[in-house]
């Protein structure tokens, strides 16, 4: 596998389209941090790290609206790819749907949203857009 973050986003996207409640994803430190950010911003219901073997798994409980059964995550889009990395300075950080969505940024201080990076005035690699 050449792009584990794209695989992570695709597994989430496929589980949402199939209306699954829980999805299992092979763990890595970057995936754990992306999962933490998604949970903090309310895009997923809950998550749990399971250590079975050297790598482990991330169990993610997806979030749906109670009345309409629509998923909380409408779209996940990979921005920076292994063949073409996308970096943004603190002044040029992207705004997703005019601030309604989030861009997940990998900075020197860890993985965070575009709003947090803008407030700390640091740039980094734009991993993905979520809305």
CORBEL-V589134 format. One record per helix or strand of 3 or more residues. SS is the DSSP state (h for helix, s for strand). FROM is the first residue (numbers start at 0). TO is the last residue. If there is no record, write none. Layout:
ss->SS from->FROM to->TO
ss->SS from->FROM to->TO
This chain:
ss->h from->3 to->16
ss->s from->21 to->25
ss->h from->28 to->39
ss->s from->43 to->49
ss->s from->56 to->61
ss->s from->75 to->77
ss->h from->89 to->91
ss->h from->95 to->98
ss->s from->101 to->106
ss->s from->109 to->112
ss->h from->113 to->119
ss->s from->123 to->129
